[in-house]
């Protein structure tokens, strides 16, 4: 497992710590001219859960990988928060906002891996 794949794994684990749902990892490595190598997409049921997931990913990845995002955007309204880890961008949505933007469909050429929810 390379460094970027390990980062993706730690991000997923951080999301699962706060019960993030419908996690999808989009592998963009085979698509030319993308802004990153992977998207990790998930959702929380409320703005407070969205922010809680973002905070947990930040803490979990920093603790286990020593990495911090270069930018976080969207926390003020917590409907769609993006965390930029350079090679990996994490998208944490409210369900209706995720459905509206439908990133998985937008990046249909990517290899999509659905991660089972932990209950």
C-alpha positions as CSV (number, residue, x, y, z in Angstrom):
1,X,0.0,0.0,0.0
2,X,1.5,3.4,-1.0
3,X,1.4,6.6,1.1
4,X,-1.7,7.9,-0.8
5,X,-3.6,4.7,-0.4
6,X,-2.7,4.6,3.3
7,X,-4.0,8.2,3.6
8,X,-7.3,7.2,2.0
9,X,-7.6,4.3,4.4
10,X,-7.1,6.5,7.4
11,X,-9.6,9.1,6.1
12,X,-12.2,6.3,5.7
13,X,-11.5,5.1,9.3
14,X,-11.9,8.6,10.6
15,X,-15.2,8.9,8.8
16,X,-16.4,5.6,10.3
17,X,-15.4,6.7,13.8
18,X,-18.2,9.3,13.6
19,X,-20.7,7.1,11.8
20,X,-20.4,8.7,8.4
21,X,-22.5,6.9,5.8
22,X,-22.5,5.8,2.2
23,X,-18.7,6.2,1.9
24,X,-17.4,6.0,-1.7
25,X,-13.7,6.2,-2.7
26,X,-13.3,7.4,-6.3
27,X,-9.9,6.4,-7.8
28,X,-9.0,9.1,-10.3
29,X,-5.5,7.9,-11.0
30,X,-6.4,6.6,-14.5
31,X,-8.0,9.9,-15.5
32,X,-5.7,12.5,-16.9
33,X,-5.6,16.1,-15.7
34,X,-7.5,15.6,-12.4
35,X,-6.9,17.9,-9.4
36,X,-6.1,14.9,-7.2
37,X,-5.7,11.1,-7.1
38,X,-8.7,10.2,-5.0
39,X,-12.0,11.6,-3.8
40,X,-13.5,10.2,-0.6
41,X,-17.2,11.0,-0.5
42,X,-19.5,10.5,2.4
43,X,-22.5,12.0,4.2
44,X,-23.7,12.9,7.7
45,X,-27.3,13.3,8.7
46,X,-27.1,16.9,10.1
47,X,-24.8,19.9,9.8
48,X,-23.4,19.1,13.3
49,X,-22.6,15.5,12.2
50,X,-21.0,16.8,9.0
51,X,-18.7,19.0,11.1
52,X,-18.1,16.2,13.6
53,X,-17.0,13.9,10.8
54,X,-14.7,16.7,9.4
55,X,-13.2,17.2,12.9
56,X,-12.6,13.5,13.4
57,X,-11.0,13.1,10.0
58,X,-8.7,16.0,10.8
59,X,-7.7,14.6,14.2
60,X,-7.5,10.9,13.1
61,X,-5.4,11.5,10.0
62,X,-3.1,13.9,11.9
63,X,-2.6,11.3,14.7
64,X,-2.1,8.3,12.4
65,X,-0.4,9.9,9.4
66,X,1.0,13.1,10.6
67,X,-0.9,14.9,7.8
68,X,-3.1,18.0,7.9
69,X,-5.3,19.2,5.1
70,X,-4.0,22.2,3.1
71,X,-7.5,23.7,3.1
72,X,-11.0,23.1,4.5
73,X,-14.0,24.8,2.9
74,X,-17.7,24.8,3.8
75,X,-17.7,24.4,7.5
76,X,-19.8,27.6,8.1
77,X,-23.0,26.1,6.7
78,X,-21.8,22.4,6.9
79,X,-23.9,21.2,4.0
80,X,-20.8,20.3,1.9
81,X,-17.4,20.4,3.4
82,X,-14.3,19.7,1.3
83,X,-11.0,18.8,2.9
84,X,-7.9,19.1,0.6
85,X,-5.1,16.7,1.4
86,X,-3.4,17.4,-2.0
87,X,-3.6,13.9,-3.5
88,X,-6.9,13.2,-1.7
89,X,-10.0,15.4,-1.4
90,X,-12.6,14.5,1.2
91,X,-16.2,15.6,0.5
92,X,-18.6,15.4,3.5
93,X,-22.2,16.1,2.5
94,X,-25.7,16.4,3.9
95,X,-27.7,13.7,2.0
96,X,-29.8,16.1,-0.1
97,X,-26.8,18.2,-1.1
98,X,-24.9,15.1,-2.1
99,X,-27.8,13.9,-4.2
100,X,-28.0,17.3,-5.9
101,X,-24.3,17.5,-6.9
102,X,-23.9,13.8,-7.5
103,X,-20.1,13.7,-7.7
104,X,-20.0,10.0,-8.3
105,X,-21.9,10.5,-11.5
106,X,-19.8,13.5,-12.5
107,X,-16.7,11.3,-12.1
108,X,-18.3,8.2,-13.7
109,X,-14.9,7.4,-15.4
110,X,-13.3,6.8,-12.0
111,X,-13.1,3.4,-10.4
112,X,-15.7,3.7,-7.5
113,X,-15.3,1.6,-4.4
114,X,-18.3,1.6,-2.0
115,X,-17.4,1.1,1.6
116,X,-20.0,-0.8,3.8
117,X,-21.5,1.3,6.6
118,X,-20.5,0.3,10.1
119,X,-23.6,0.0,12.4
